[in-house]
Each structure stands twice: as structure tokens, then as C-alpha cells.
């Protein structure tokens, strides 16, 4: 994802705050996750998330994400 718009950042930050599920597409794979925090890692923005069923932790950097959608 080259650039996020302000509305994209608002949706992402709201999902983190409310622990709303996200559908994230990265390299052809869809991840359904519950975001825990948005942070910087080595100068790159990343999402720390948890798989809702297994509880596995996953960290996805925003520059590797093709698209995302808030699941309601």
C-alpha cells in the first residue's frame, strides 16, 4: 500500500482503539486479525495483531499491505 489517506488512518486507528476486526490483504493472502496497536519498527509503521480464533500474534508492516478493510 503506497500511501494511506487520512480516512484510512482514521479507520485503522479506530479499529485499534475499538479492537474491531480487520481484513488485511498482503501478497495474495487474506488475514483476519484483531489489531492491538499501531507502532513504528525500524522506521516503518506496523500493526501488532492477534488471530481471533487461535490467539496467534502477527505483526504486519503497513508498506507490505496491499489493502485492508474494517470488518463490521
CHARMM-style PDB file with segment names, atoms N, HN, CA, C and O in Angstrom:
ATOM      1  N   UNK     1       0.861  -1.159   0.000  1.00  0.00      PROA
ATOM      2  CA  UNK     1       0.000   0.000   0.000  1.00  0.00      PROA
ATOM      3  C   UNK     1       0.904   1.216   0.000  1.00  0.00      PROA
ATOM      4  O   UNK     1       1.607   1.470   0.978  1.00  0.00      PROA
ATOM      5  N   UNK     2       0.892   1.957  -1.069  1.00  0.00      PROA
ATOM      6  HN  UNK     2       0.320   1.752  -1.864  1.00  0.00      PROA
ATOM      7  CA  UNK     2       1.821   3.071  -1.211  1.00  0.00      PROA
ATOM      8  C   UNK     2       1.580   4.153  -0.163  1.00  0.00      PROA
ATOM      9  O   UNK     2       2.503   4.537   0.557  1.00  0.00      PROA
ATOM     10  N   UNK     3       0.382   4.630  -0.076  1.00  0.00      PROA
ATOM     11  HN  UNK     3      -0.367   4.318  -0.660  1.00  0.00      PROA
ATOM     12  CA  UNK     3       0.051   5.698   0.872  1.00  0.00      PROA
ATOM     13  C   UNK     3      -1.344   5.476   1.421  1.00  0.00      PROA
ATOM     14  O   UNK     3      -2.253   5.043   0.712  1.00  0.00      PROA
ATOM     15  N   UNK     4      -1.491   5.781   2.689  1.00  0.00      PROA
ATOM     16  HN  UNK     4      -0.753   6.133   3.264  1.00  0.00      PROA
ATOM     17  CA  UNK     4      -2.815   5.734   3.306  1.00  0.00      PROA
ATOM     18  C   UNK     4      -3.395   7.139   3.335  1.00  0.00      PROA
ATOM     19  O   UNK     4      -2.691   8.107   3.622  1.00  0.00      PROA
ATOM     20  N   UNK     5      -4.673   7.242   3.038  1.00  0.00      PROA
ATOM     21  HN  UNK     5      -5.245   6.456   2.805  1.00  0.00      PROA
ATOM     22  CA  UNK     5      -5.333   8.539   3.132  1.00  0.00      PROA
ATOM     23  C   UNK     5      -5.648   8.815   4.605  1.00  0.00      PROA
ATOM     24  O   UNK     5      -5.506   7.938   5.458  1.00  0.00      PROA
ATOM     25  N   UNK     6      -6.068  10.020   4.881  1.00  0.00      PROA
ATOM     26  HN  UNK     6      -6.184  10.732   4.188  1.00  0.00      PROA
ATOM     27  CA  UNK     6      -6.417  10.357   6.267  1.00  0.00      PROA
ATOM     28  C   UNK     6      -7.603   9.533   6.744  1.00  0.00      PROA
ATOM     29  O   UNK     6      -7.660   9.154   7.914  1.00  0.00      PROA
ATOM     30  N   UNK     7      -8.545   9.250   5.863  1.00  0.00      PROA
ATOM     31  HN  UNK     7      -8.499   9.558   4.912  1.00  0.00      PROA
ATOM     32  CA  UNK     7      -9.691   8.424   6.257  1.00  0.00      PROA
ATOM     33  C   UNK     7      -9.258   6.977   6.507  1.00  0.00      PROA
ATOM     34  O   UNK     7      -9.827   6.302   7.365  1.00  0.00      PROA
ATOM     35  N   UNK     8      -8.245   6.494   5.759  1.00  0.00      PROA
ATOM     36  HN  UNK     8      -7.783   7.043   5.063  1.00  0.00      PROA
ATOM     37  CA  UNK     8      -7.699   5.154   6.006  1.00  0.00      PROA
ATOM     38  C   UNK     8      -7.051   5.091   7.385  1.00  0.00      PROA
ATOM     39  O   UNK     8      -7.268   4.139   8.136  1.00  0.00      PROA
ATOM     40  N   UNK     9      -6.249   6.115   7.720  1.00  0.00      PROA
ATOM     41  HN  UNK     9      -6.072   6.888   7.111  1.00  0.00      PROA
ATOM     42  CA  UNK     9      -5.619   6.156   9.041  1.00  0.00      PROA
ATOM     43  C   UNK     9      -6.672   6.242  10.141  1.00  0.00      PROA
ATOM     44  O   UNK     9      -6.543   5.589  11.176  1.00  0.00      PROA
ATOM     45  N   UNK    10      -7.712   7.044   9.923  1.00  0.00      PROA
ATOM     46  HN  UNK    10      -7.816   7.575   9.082  1.00  0.00      PROA
ATOM     47  CA  UNK    10      -8.781   7.148  10.916  1.00  0.00      PROA
ATOM     48  C   UNK    10      -9.447   5.794  11.147  1.00  0.00      PROA
ATOM     49  O   UNK    10      -9.693   5.405  12.288  1.00  0.00      PROA
ATOM     50  N   UNK    11      -9.738   5.073  10.053  1.00  0.00      PROA
ATOM     51  HN  UNK    11      -9.537   5.388   9.126  1.00  0.00      PROA
ATOM     52  CA  UNK    11     -10.369   3.760  10.165  1.00  0.00      PROA
ATOM     53  C   UNK    11      -9.448   2.772  10.875  1.00  0.00      PROA
ATOM     54  O   UNK    11      -9.898   1.981  11.704  1.00  0.00      PROA
ATOM     55  N   UNK    12      -8.171   2.821  10.550  1.00  0.00      PROA
ATOM     56  HN  UNK    12      -7.805   3.463   9.876  1.00  0.00      PROA
ATOM     57  CA  UNK    12      -7.203   1.927  11.179  1.00  0.00      PROA
ATOM     58  C   UNK    12      -7.055   2.229  12.666  1.00  0.00      PROA
ATOM     59  O   UNK    12      -7.064   1.314  13.489  1.00  0.00      PROA
ATOM     60  N   UNK    13      -6.919   3.495  13.010  1.00  0.00      PROA
ATOM     61  HN  UNK    13      -6.911   4.238  12.341  1.00  0.00      PROA
ATOM     62  CA  UNK    13      -6.790   3.882  14.418  1.00  0.00      PROA
ATOM     63  C   UNK    13      -8.058   3.552  15.207  1.00  0.00      PROA
ATOM     64  O   UNK    13      -7.976   3.139  16.364  1.00  0.00      PROA
ATOM     65  N   UNK    14      -9.220   3.730  14.594  1.00  0.00      PROA
ATOM     66  HN  UNK    14      -9.286   4.065  13.654  1.00  0.00      PROA
ATOM     67  CA  UNK    14     -10.478   3.393  15.250  1.00  0.00      PROA
ATOM     68  C   UNK    14     -10.568   1.882  15.487  1.00  0.00      PROA
ATOM     69  O   UNK    14     -11.037   1.443  16.537  1.00  0.00      PROA
ATOM     70  N   UNK    15     -10.120   1.092  14.511  1.00  0.00      PROA
ATOM     71  HN  UNK    15      -9.739   1.448  13.658  1.00  0.00      PROA
ATOM     72  CA  UNK    15     -10.124  -0.367  14.668  1.00  0.00      PROA
ATOM     73  C   UNK    15      -9.208  -0.806  15.810  1.00  0.00      PROA
ATOM     74  O   UNK    15      -9.538  -1.727  16.557  1.00  0.00      PROA
ATOM     75  N   UNK    16      -8.065  -0.149  15.941  1.00  0.00      PROA
ATOM     76  HN  UNK    16      -7.796   0.599  15.334  1.00  0.00      PROA
ATOM     77  CA  UNK    16      -7.148  -0.467  17.040  1.00  0.00      PROA
ATOM     78  C   UNK    16      -7.787  -0.102  18.377  1.00  0.00      PROA
ATOM     79  O   UNK    16      -7.743  -0.887  19.325  1.00  0.00      PROA
ATOM     80  N   UNK    17      -8.374   1.073  18.451  1.00  0.00      PROA
ATOM     81  HN  UNK    17      -8.410   1.710  17.681  1.00  0.00      PROA
ATOM     82  CA  UNK    17      -8.990   1.539  19.692  1.00  0.00      PROA
ATOM     83  C   UNK    17     -10.159   0.662  20.119  1.00  0.00      PROA
ATOM     84  O   UNK    17     -10.289   0.325  21.296  1.00  0.00      PROA
ATOM     85  N   UNK    18     -11.011   0.290  19.163  1.00  0.00      PROA
ATOM     86  HN  UNK    18     -10.905   0.563  18.207  1.00  0.00      PROA
ATOM     87  CA  UNK    18     -12.219  -0.482  19.467  1.00  0.00      PROA
ATOM     88  C   UNK    18     -12.013  -1.990  19.363  1.00  0.00      PROA
ATOM     89  O   UNK    18     -12.932  -2.765  19.627  1.00  0.00      PROA
ATOM     90  N   UNK    19     -10.785  -2.412  18.970  1.00  0.00      PROA
ATOM     91  HN  UNK    19     -10.038  -1.783  18.756  1.00  0.00      PROA
ATOM     92  CA  UNK    19     -10.479  -3.837  18.781  1.00  0.00      PROA
ATOM     93  C   UNK    19     -11.427  -4.478  17.766  1.00  0.00      PROA
ATOM     94  O   UNK    19     -11.909  -5.594  17.963  1.00  0.00      PROA
ATOM     95  N   UNK    20     -11.682  -3.752  16.685  1.00  0.00      PROA
ATOM     96  HN  UNK    20     -11.290  -2.846  16.525  1.00  0.00      PROA
ATOM     97  CA  UNK    20     -12.531  -4.225  15.602  1.00  0.00      PROA
ATOM     98  C   UNK    20     -11.698  -5.053  14.632  1.00  0.00      PROA
ATOM     99  O   UNK    20     -10.553  -4.702  14.349  1.00  0.00      PROA
ATOM    100  N   UNK    21     -12.247  -6.125  14.129  1.00  0.00      PROA
ATOM    101  HN  UNK    21     -13.177  -6.409  14.359  1.00  0.00      PROA
ATOM    102  CA  UNK    21     -11.511  -6.987  13.214  1.00  0.00      PROA
ATOM    103  C   UNK    21     -11.147  -6.277  11.923  1.00  0.00      PROA
ATOM    104  O   UNK    21     -11.893  -5.440  11.414  1.00  0.00      PROA
ATOM    105  N   UNK    22      -9.978  -6.638  11.408  1.00  0.00      PROA
ATOM    106  HN  UNK    22      -9.372  -7.318  11.822  1.00  0.00      PROA
ATOM    107  CA  UNK    22      -9.505  -6.124  10.122  1.00  0.00      PROA
ATOM    108  C   UNK    22      -9.309  -7.284   9.165  1.00  0.00      PROA
ATOM    109  O   UNK    22      -8.854  -8.361   9.551  1.00  0.00      PROA
ATOM    110  N   UNK    23      -9.657  -7.048   7.922  1.00  0.00      PROA
ATOM    111  HN  UNK    23     -10.027  -6.173   7.609  1.00  0.00      PROA
ATOM    112  CA  UNK    23      -9.333  -7.975   6.847  1.00  0.00      PROA
ATOM    113  C   UNK    23      -8.179  -7.328   6.094  1.00  0.00      PROA
ATOM    114  O   UNK    23      -8.344  -6.272   5.482  1.00  0.00      PROA
ATOM    115  N   UNK    24      -7.011  -7.962   6.139  1.00  0.00      PROA
ATOM    116  HN  UNK    24      -6.877  -8.819   6.637  1.00  0.00      PROA
ATOM    117  CA  UNK    24      -5.805  -7.405   5.537  1.00  0.00      PROA
ATOM    118  C   UNK    24      -5.350  -8.318   4.406  1.00  0.00      PROA
ATOM    119  O   UNK    24      -5.214  -9.527   4.589  1.00  0.00      PROA
ATOM    120  N   UNK    25      -5.117  -7.730   3.236  1.00  0.00      PROA
ATOM    121  HN  UNK    25      -5.227  -6.747   3.087  1.00  0.00      PROA
ATOM    122  CA  UNK    25      -4.615  -8.486   2.095  1.00  0.00      PROA
ATOM    123  C   UNK    25      -3.142  -8.139   1.904  1.00  0.00      PROA
ATOM    124  O   UNK    25      -2.776  -6.978   1.726  1.00  0.00      PROA
ATOM    125  N   UNK    26      -2.304  -9.181   1.946  1.00  0.00      PROA
ATOM    126  HN  UNK    26      -2.601 -10.125   2.090  1.00  0.00      PROA
ATOM    127  CA  UNK    26      -0.864  -8.994   1.763  1.00  0.00      PROA
ATOM    128  C   UNK    26      -0.333 -10.133   0.909  1.00  0.00      PROA
ATOM    129  O   UNK    26      -0.454 -11.303   1.270  1.00  0.00      PROA
ATOM    130  N   UNK    27       0.254  -9.780  -0.224  1.00  0.00      PROA
ATOM    131  HN  UNK    27       0.352  -8.829  -0.518  1.00  0.00      PROA
ATOM    132  CA  UNK    27       0.841 -10.767  -1.143  1.00  0.00      PROA
ATOM    133  C   UNK    27      -0.116 -11.896  -1.495  1.00  0.00      PROA
ATOM    134  O   UNK    27       0.288 -13.056  -1.570  1.00  0.00      PROA
ATOM    135  N   UNK    28      -1.373 -11.561  -1.710  1.00  0.00      PROA
ATOM    136  HN  UNK    28      -1.702 -10.619  -1.650  1.00  0.00      PROA
ATOM    137  CA  UNK    28      -2.362 -12.556  -2.115  1.00  0.00      PROA
ATOM    138  C   UNK    28      -2.967 -13.375  -0.997  1.00  0.00      PROA
ATOM    139  O   UNK    28      -3.800 -14.244  -1.254  1.00  0.00      PROA
ATOM    140  N   UNK    29      -2.571 -13.121   0.236  1.00  0.00      PROA
ATOM    141  HN  UNK    29      -1.894 -12.415   0.445  1.00  0.00      PROA
ATOM    142  CA  UNK    29      -3.113 -13.839   1.391  1.00  0.00      PROA
ATOM    143  C   UNK    29      -3.953 -12.893   2.227  1.00  0.00      PROA
ATOM    144  O   UNK    29      -3.538 -11.774   2.529  1.00  0.00      PROA
ATOM    145  N   UNK    30      -5.144 -13.357   2.600  1.00  0.00      PROA
ATOM    146  HN  UNK    30      -5.481 -14.266   2.355  1.00  0.00      PROA
ATOM    147  CA  UNK    30      -6.017 -12.541   3.441  1.00  0.00      PROA
ATOM    148  C   UNK    30      -5.834 -12.947   4.897  1.00  0.00      PROA
ATOM    149  O   UNK    30      -5.862 -14.131   5.234  1.00  0.00      PROA
ATOM    150  N   UNK    31      -5.649 -11.961   5.742  1.00  0.00      PROA
ATOM    151  HN  UNK    31      -5.626 -11.000   5.468  1.00  0.00      PROA
ATOM    152  CA  UNK    31      -5.519 -12.162   7.180  1.00  0.00      PROA
ATOM    153  C   UNK    31      -6.700 -11.477   7.852  1.00  0.00      PROA
ATOM    154  O   UNK    31      -6.942 -10.294   7.617  1.00  0.00      PROA
ATOM    155  N   UNK    32      -7.436 -12.201   8.683  1.00  0.00      PROA
ATOM    156  HN  UNK    32      -7.239 -13.163   8.875  1.00  0.00      PROA
ATOM    157  CA  UNK    32      -8.467 -11.609   9.524  1.00  0.00      PROA
ATOM    158  C   UNK    32      -7.855 -11.538  10.916  1.00  0.00      PROA
ATOM    159  O   UNK    32      -7.538 -12.566  11.514  1.00  0.00      PROA
ATOM    160  N   UNK    33      -7.692 -10.329  11.425  1.00  0.00      PROA
ATOM    161  HN  UNK    33      -7.950  -9.494  10.939  1.00  0.00      PROA
ATOM    162  CA  UNK    33      -7.000 -10.140  12.699  1.00  0.00      PROA
ATOM    163  C   UNK    33      -7.708  -9.101  13.560  1.00  0.00      PROA
ATOM    164  O   UNK    33      -8.521  -8.311  13.079  1.00  0.00      PROA
ATOM    165  N   UNK    34      -7.379  -9.127  14.834  1.00  0.00      PROA
ATOM    166  HN  UNK    34      -6.719  -9.769  15.225  1.00  0.00      PROA
ATOM    167  CA  UNK    34      -7.825  -8.094  15.772  1.00  0.00      PROA
ATOM    168  C   UNK    34      -6.594  -7.263  16.110  1.00  0.00      PROA
ATOM    169  O   UNK    34      -5.665  -7.769  16.739  1.00  0.00      PROA
ATOM    170  N   UNK    35      -6.571  -5.996  15.703  1.00  0.00      PROA
ATOM    171  HN  UNK    35      -7.325  -5.585  15.191  1.00  0.00      PROA
ATOM    172  CA  UNK    35      -5.387  -5.164  15.943  1.00  0.00      PROA
ATOM    173  C   UNK    35      -5.248  -4.782  17.411  1.00  0.00      PROA
ATOM    174  O   UNK    35      -6.228  -4.452  18.078  1.00  0.00      PROA
ATOM    175  N   UNK    36      -4.013  -4.833  17.902  1.00  0.00      PROA
ATOM    176  HN  UNK    36      -3.216  -5.102  17.360  1.00  0.00      PROA
ATOM    177  CA  UNK    36      -3.735  -4.452  19.285  1.00  0.00      PROA
ATOM    178  C   UNK    36      -3.096  -3.077  19.371  1.00  0.00      PROA
ATOM    179  O   UNK    36      -3.417  -2.286  20.259  1.00  0.00      PROA
ATOM    180  N   UNK    37      -2.171  -2.791  18.426  1.00  0.00      PROA
ATOM    181  HN  UNK    37      -1.910  -3.433  17.705  1.00  0.00      PROA
ATOM    182  CA  UNK    37      -1.521  -1.481  18.452  1.00  0.00      PROA
ATOM    183  C   UNK    37      -0.918  -1.172  17.094  1.00  0.00      PROA
ATOM    184  O   UNK    37      -0.634  -2.059  16.290  1.00  0.00      PROA
ATOM    185  N   UNK    38      -0.736   0.103  16.876  1.00  0.00      PROA
ATOM    186  HN  UNK    38      -0.967   0.824  17.529  1.00  0.00      PROA
ATOM    187  CA  UNK    38      -0.061   0.636  15.695  1.00  0.00      PROA
ATOM    188  C   UNK    38       1.216   1.272  16.203  1.00  0.00      PROA
ATOM    189  O   UNK    38       1.175   2.108  17.106  1.00  0.00      PROA
ATOM    190  N   UNK    39       2.368   0.885  15.630  1.00  0.00      PROA
ATOM    191  HN  UNK    39       2.402   0.206  14.896  1.00  0.00      PROA
ATOM    192  CA  UNK    39       3.634   1.373  16.161  1.00  0.00      PROA
ATOM    193  C   UNK    39       4.683   1.456  15.062  1.00  0.00      PROA
ATOM    194  O   UNK    39       4.451   1.029  13.931  1.00  0.00      PROA
ATOM    195  N   UNK    40       5.846   2.015  15.413  1.00  0.00      PROA
ATOM    196  HN  UNK    40       6.033   2.362  16.331  1.00  0.00      PROA
ATOM    197  CA  UNK    40       6.965   2.120  14.480  1.00  0.00      PROA
ATOM    198  C   UNK    40       7.981   1.038  14.804  1.00  0.00      PROA
ATOM    199  O   UNK    40       8.323   0.824  15.967  1.00  0.00      PROA
ATOM    200  N   UNK    41       8.463   0.355  13.765  1.00  0.00      PROA
ATOM    201  HN  UNK    41       8.185   0.530  12.820  1.00  0.00      PROA
ATOM    202  CA  UNK    41       9.518  -0.646  13.914  1.00  0.00      PROA
ATOM    203  C   UNK    41      10.555  -0.390  12.829  1.00  0.00      PROA
ATOM    204  O   UNK    41      10.266  -0.501  11.638  1.00  0.00      PROA
ATOM    205  N   UNK    42      11.748  -0.051  13.252  1.00  0.00      PROA
ATOM    206  HN  UNK    42      11.983   0.039  14.219  1.00  0.00      PROA
ATOM    207  CA  UNK    42      12.842   0.237  12.317  1.00  0.00      PROA
ATOM    208  C   UNK    42      12.450   1.292  11.281  1.00  0.00      PROA
ATOM    209  O   UNK    42      12.807   1.182  10.107  1.00  0.00      PROA
ATOM    210  N   UNK    43      11.719   2.305  11.721  1.00  0.00      PROA
ATOM    211  HN  UNK    43      11.430   2.395  12.674  1.00  0.00      PROA
ATOM    212  CA  UNK    43      11.323   3.393  10.840  1.00  0.00      PROA
ATOM    213  C   UNK    43      10.134   3.080   9.948  1.00  0.00      PROA
ATOM    214  O   UNK    43       9.807   3.865   9.058  1.00  0.00      PROA
ATOM    215  N   UNK    44       9.486   1.949  10.172  1.00  0.00      PROA
ATOM    216  HN  UNK    44       9.753   1.312  10.895  1.00  0.00      PROA
ATOM    217  CA  UNK    44       8.329   1.546   9.377  1.00  0.00      PROA
ATOM    218  C   UNK    44       7.122   1.380  10.290  1.00  0.00      PROA
ATOM    219  O   UNK    44       7.244   0.866  11.401  1.00  0.00      PROA
ATOM    220  N   UNK    45       5.955   1.816   9.819  1.00  0.00      PROA
ATOM    221  HN  UNK    45       5.855   2.233   8.916  1.00  0.00      PROA
ATOM    222  CA  UNK    45       4.736   1.654  10.602  1.00  0.00      PROA
ATOM    223  C   UNK    45       4.279   0.200  10.532  1.00  0.00      PROA
ATOM    224  O   UNK    45       4.337  -0.432   9.477  1.00  0.00      PROA
ATOM    225  N   UNK    46       3.828  -0.315  11.659  1.00  0.00      PROA
ATOM    226  HN  UNK    46       3.781   0.198  12.516  1.00  0.00      PROA
ATOM    227  CA  UNK    46       3.404  -1.706  11.720  1.00  0.00      PROA
ATOM    228  C   UNK    46       2.162  -1.846  12.605  1.00  0.00      PROA
ATOM    229  O   UNK    46       1.879  -1.006  13.459  1.00  0.00      PROA
ATOM    230  N   UNK    47       1.442  -2.930  12.367  1.00  0.00      PROA
ATOM    231  HN  UNK    47       1.672  -3.613  11.673  1.00  0.00      PROA
ATOM    232  CA  UNK    47       0.275  -3.279  13.164  1.00  0.00      PROA
ATOM    233  C   UNK    47       0.602  -4.563  13.914  1.00  0.00      PROA
ATOM    234  O   UNK    47       0.987  -5.564  13.309  1.00  0.00      PROA
ATOM    235  N   UNK    48       0.448  -4.530  15.212  1.00  0.00      PROA
ATOM    236  HN  UNK    48       0.135  -3.717  15.703  1.00  0.00      PROA
ATOM    237  CA  UNK    48       0.545  -5.744  16.005  1.00  0.00      PROA
ATOM    238  C   UNK    48      -0.882  -6.239  16.194  1.00  0.00      PROA
ATOM    239  O   UNK    48      -1.755  -5.489  16.632  1.00  0.00      PROA
ATOM    240  N   UNK    49      -1.113  -7.503  15.861  1.00  0.00      PROA
ATOM    241  HN  UNK    49      -0.405  -8.112  15.505  1.00  0.00      PROA
ATOM    242  CA  UNK    49      -2.473  -8.025  15.886  1.00  0.00      PROA
ATOM    243  C   UNK    49      -2.495  -9.453  16.421  1.00  0.00      PROA
ATOM    244  O   UNK    49      -1.458 -10.090  16.607  1.00  0.00      PROA
ATOM    245  N   UNK    50      -3.713  -9.930  16.661  1.00  0.00      PROA
ATOM    246  HN  UNK    50      -4.556  -9.413  16.510  1.00  0.00      PROA
ATOM    247  CA  UNK    50      -3.938 -11.281  17.168  1.00  0.00      PROA
ATOM    248  C   UNK    50      -4.968 -11.958  16.263  1.00  0.00      PROA
ATOM    249  O   UNK    50      -5.951 -11.336  15.858  1.00  0.00      PROA
ATOM    250  N   UNK    51      -4.737 -13.231  15.950  1.00  0.00      PROA
ATOM    251  HN  UNK    51      -3.939 -13.735  16.279  1.00  0.00      PROA
ATOM    252  CA  UNK    51      -5.718 -14.007  15.194  1.00  0.00      PROA
ATOM    253  C   UNK    51      -6.900 -14.269  16.127  1.00  0.00      PROA
ATOM    254  O   UNK    51      -6.694 -14.728  17.250  1.00  0.00      PROA
ATOM    255  N   UNK    52      -8.127 -13.991  15.696  1.00  0.00      PROA
ATOM    256  HN  UNK    52      -8.295 -13.618  14.784  1.00  0.00      PROA
ATOM    257  CA  UNK    52      -9.269 -14.086  16.614  1.00  0.00      PROA
ATOM    258  C   UNK    52      -9.597 -15.495  17.098  1.00  0.00      PROA
ATOM    259  O   UNK    52     -10.181 -15.652  18.170  1.00  0.00      PROA
ATOM    260  N   UNK    53      -9.237 -16.510  16.340  1.00  0.00      PROA
ATOM    261  HN  UNK    53      -8.762 -16.383  15.470  1.00  0.00      PROA
ATOM    262  CA  UNK    53      -9.568 -17.876  16.727  1.00  0.00      PROA
ATOM    263  C   UNK    53      -8.442 -18.565  17.477  1.00  0.00      PROA
ATOM    264  O   UNK    53      -8.675 -19.185  18.515  1.00  0.00      PROA
ATOM    265  N   UNK    54      -7.230 -18.461  16.964  1.00  0.00      PROA
ATOM    266  HN  UNK    54      -7.041 -17.958  16.121  1.00  0.00      PROA
ATOM    267  CA  UNK    54      -6.100 -19.179  17.553  1.00  0.00      PROA
ATOM    268  C   UNK    54      -5.354 -18.391  18.616  1.00  0.00      PROA
ATOM    269  O   UNK    54      -4.692 -18.977  19.473  1.00  0.00      PROA
ATOM    270  N   UNK    55      -5.453 -17.065  18.569  1.00  0.00      PROA
ATOM    271  HN  UNK    55      -5.991 -16.589  17.873  1.00  0.00      PROA
ATOM    272  CA  UNK    55      -4.725 -16.232  19.514  1.00  0.00      PROA
ATOM    273  C   UNK    55      -3.279 -15.994  19.120  1.00  0.00      PROA
ATOM    274  O   UNK    55      -2.523 -15.384  19.876  1.00  0.00      PROA
ATOM    275  N   UNK    56      -2.881 -16.475  17.932  1.00  0.00      PROA
ATOM    276  HN  UNK    56      -3.495 -16.971  17.318  1.00  0.00      PROA
ATOM    277  CA  UNK    56      -1.519 -16.250  17.451  1.00  0.00      PROA
ATOM    278  C   UNK    56      -1.271 -14.763  17.216  1.00  0.00      PROA
ATOM    279  O   UNK    56      -2.154 -14.044  16.748  1.00  0.00      PROA
ATOM    280  N   UNK    57      -0.070 -14.312  17.541  1.00  0.00      PROA
ATOM    281  HN  UNK    57       0.647 -14.895  17.921  1.00  0.00      PROA
ATOM    282  CA  UNK    57       0.312 -12.921  17.332  1.00  0.00      PROA
ATOM    283  C   UNK    57       0.940 -12.772  15.948  1.00  0.00      PROA
ATOM    284  O   UNK    57       1.667 -13.650  15.484  1.00  0.00      PROA
ATOM    285  N   UNK    58       0.648 -11.652  15.303  1.00  0.00      PROA
ATOM    286  HN  UNK    58       0.057 -10.939  15.680  1.00  0.00      PROA
ATOM    287  CA  UNK    58       1.203 -11.361  13.989  1.00  0.00      PROA
ATOM    288  C   UNK    58       1.511  -9.879  13.913  1.00  0.00      PROA
ATOM    289  O   UNK    58       0.754  -9.054  14.424  1.00  0.00      PROA
ATOM    290  N   UNK    59       2.617  -9.543  13.278  1.00  0.00      PROA
ATOM    291  HN  UNK    59       3.232 -10.213  12.863  1.00  0.00      PROA
ATOM    292  CA  UNK    59       2.988  -8.151  13.049  1.00  0.00      PROA
ATOM    293  C   UNK    59       3.080  -7.928  11.553  1.00  0.00      PROA
ATOM    294  O   UNK    59       3.815  -8.624  10.853  1.00  0.00      PROA
ATOM    295  N   UNK    60       2.328  -6.954  11.071  1.00  0.00      PROA
ATOM    296  HN  UNK    60       1.731  -6.389  11.640  1.00  0.00      PROA
ATOM    297  CA  UNK    60       2.287  -6.628   9.647  1.00  0.00      PROA
ATOM    298  C   UNK    60       2.718  -5.184   9.461  1.00  0.00      PROA
ATOM    299  O   UNK    60       2.167  -4.285  10.096  1.00  0.00      PROA
ATOM    300  N   UNK    61       3.700  -4.953   8.596  1.00  0.00      PROA
ATOM    301  HN  UNK    61       4.148  -5.683   8.080  1.00  0.00      PROA
ATOM    302  CA  UNK    61       4.107  -3.575   8.320  1.00  0.00      PROA
ATOM    303  C   UNK    61       3.186  -2.990   7.254  1.00  0.00      PROA
ATOM    304  O   UNK    61       2.792  -3.677   6.312  1.00  0.00      PROA
ATOM    305  N   UNK    62       2.853  -1.729   7.414  1.00  0.00      PROA
ATOM    306  HN  UNK    62       3.173  -1.171   8.180  1.00  0.00      PROA
ATOM    307  CA  UNK    62       1.889  -1.100   6.521  1.00  0.00      PROA
ATOM    308  C   UNK    62       2.375  -1.022   5.079  1.00  0.00      PROA
ATOM    309  O   UNK    62       1.564  -1.073   4.154  1.00  0.00      PROA
ATOM    310  N   UNK    63       3.680  -0.899   4.870  1.00  0.00      PROA
ATOM    311  HN  UNK    63       4.339  -0.857   5.621  1.00  0.00      PROA
ATOM    312  CA  UNK    63       4.160  -0.789   3.491  1.00  0.00      PROA
ATOM    313  C   UNK    63       4.109  -2.122   2.738  1.00  0.00      PROA
ATOM    314  O   UNK    63       4.291  -2.141   1.520  1.00  0.00      PROA
ATOM    315  N   UNK    64       3.868  -3.232   3.434  1.00  0.00      PROA
ATOM    316  HN  UNK    64       3.721  -3.217   4.423  1.00  0.00      PROA
ATOM    317  CA  UNK    64       3.724  -4.536   2.786  1.00  0.00      PROA
ATOM    318  C   UNK    64       2.263  -4.917   2.545  1.00  0.00      PROA
ATOM    319  O   UNK    64       1.984  -5.906   1.866  1.00  0.00      PROA
ATOM    320  N   UNK    65       1.332  -4.137   3.097  1.00  0.00      PROA
ATOM    321  HN  UNK    65       1.558  -3.334   3.647  1.00  0.00      PROA
ATOM    322  CA  UNK    65      -0.085  -4.428   2.968  1.00  0.00      PROA
ATOM    323  C   UNK    65      -0.596  -3.913   1.624  1.00  0.00      PROA
ATOM    324  O   UNK    65      -0.352  -2.766   1.251  1.00  0.00      PROA
ATOM    325  N   UNK    66      -1.315  -4.787   0.898  1.00  0.00      PROA
ATOM    326  HN  UNK    66      -1.513  -5.719   1.201  1.00  0.00      PROA
ATOM    327  CA  UNK    66      -1.914  -4.381  -0.372  1.00  0.00      PROA
ATOM    328  C   UNK    66      -3.184  -3.578  -0.135  1.00  0.00      PROA
ATOM    329  O   UNK    66      -3.418  -2.559  -0.785  1.00  0.00      PROA
ATOM    330  N   UNK    67      -4.004  -4.047   0.805  1.00  0.00      PROA
ATOM    331  HN  UNK    67      -3.814  -4.874   1.334  1.00  0.00      PROA
ATOM    332  CA  UNK    67      -5.246  -3.334   1.154  1.00  0.00      PROA
ATOM    333  C   UNK    67      -5.724  -3.832   2.509  1.00  0.00      PROA
ATOM    334  O   UNK    67      -5.283  -4.871   3.001  1.00  0.00      PROA
ATOM    335  N   UNK    68      -6.635  -3.067   3.101  1.00  0.00      PROA
ATOM    336  HN  UNK    68      -6.992  -2.223   2.702  1.00  0.00      PROA
ATOM    337  CA  UNK    68      -7.265  -3.519   4.340  1.00  0.00      PROA
ATOM    338  C   UNK    68      -8.671  -2.992   4.385  1.00  0.00      PROA
ATOM    339  O   UNK    68      -9.011  -2.009   3.726  1.00  0.00      PROA
ATOM    340  N   UNK    69      -9.494  -3.668   5.181  1.00  0.00      PROA
ATOM    341  HN  UNK    69      -9.218  -4.466   5.716  1.00  0.00      PROA
ATOM    342  CA  UNK    69     -10.880  -3.263   5.351  1.00  0.00      PROA
ATOM    343  C   UNK    69     -11.289  -3.582   6.777  1.00  0.00      PROA
ATOM    344  O   UNK    69     -10.929  -4.631   7.312  1.00  0.00      PROA
ATOM    345  N   UNK    70     -12.034  -2.690   7.386  1.00  0.00      PROA
ATOM    346  HN  UNK    70     -12.327  -1.839   6.951  1.00  0.00      PROA
ATOM    347  CA  UNK    70     -12.545  -2.919   8.725  1.00  0.00      PROA
ATOM    348  C   UNK    70     -13.776  -3.830   8.592  1.00  0.00      PROA
ATOM    349  O   UNK    70     -14.694  -3.528   7.830  1.00  0.00      PROA
ATOM    350  N   UNK    71     -13.790  -4.936   9.332  1.00  0.00      PROA
ATOM    351  HN  UNK    71     -13.044  -5.181   9.952  1.00  0.00      PROA
ATOM    352  CA  UNK    71     -14.884  -5.879   9.291  1.00  0.00      PROA
ATOM    353  C   UNK    71     -15.873  -5.493  10.374  1.00  0.00      PROA
ATOM    354  O   UNK    71     -15.510  -5.397  11.546  1.00  0.00      PROA
ATOM    355  N   UNK    72     -17.090  -5.277   9.996  1.00  0.00      PROA
ATOM    356  HN  UNK    72     -17.385  -5.355   9.044  1.00  0.00      PROA
ATOM    357  CA  UNK    72     -18.121  -4.859  10.960  1.00  0.00      PROA
ATOM    358  C   UNK    72     -19.097  -5.959  11.217  1.00  0.00      PROA
ATOM    359  OT1 UNK    72     -20.030  -5.785  12.001  1.00  0.00      PROA
TER     360      UNK     72
END
